């Protein structure tokens, strides 16, 4: 799957699929928090743990979003 196709599918799913939209919003929130944490010169143990946890959660969200994209592609290719 090329990037242009993936990007256009993401845009379409953002408008059509509430679950995908919520996953994308949560993914963005995690990304913003990770940026804040990575900017810290001396993160505490709690902040380091939060960073690790957020990276795992963000990856899980990305997997869910990708699964929705694949299912959407499958359903649309069957209809053609």
Secondary structure in CASP SS format (residue, H / E / C, confidence):
PFRMAT SS
TARGET T0000
AUTHOR 0000-0000-0000
METHOD secondary structure of the structure
MODEL  1
X C 1.00
X C 1.00
X H 1.00
X H 1.00
X H 1.00
X H 1.00
X H 1.00
X H 1.00
X H 1.00
X H 1.00
X H 1.00
X H 1.00
X H 1.00
X H 1.00
X H 1.00
X H 1.00
X C 1.00
X H 1.00
X H 1.00
X H 1.00
X H 1.00
X H 1.00
X H 1.00
X H 1.00
X H 1.00
X H 1.00
X H 1.00
X H 1.00
X H 1.00
X H 1.00
X H 1.00
X H 1.00
X H 1.00
X H 1.00
X H 1.00
X H 1.00
X H 1.00
X H 1.00
X C 1.00
X C 1.00
X C 1.00
X C 1.00
X C 1.00
X C 1.00
X H 1.00
X H 1.00
X H 1.00
X H 1.00
X H 1.00
X H 1.00
X H 1.00
X H 1.00
X H 1.00
X H 1.00
X H 1.00
X H 1.00
X H 1.00
X H 1.00
X H 1.00
X H 1.00
X H 1.00
X H 1.00
X H 1.00
X H 1.00
X H 1.00
X H 1.00
X H 1.00
X H 1.00
X H 1.00
X H 1.00
X H 1.00
X H 1.00
X H 1.00
X H 1.00
X H 1.00
X H 1.00
X H 1.00
X H 1.00
X C 1.00
X C 1.00
END
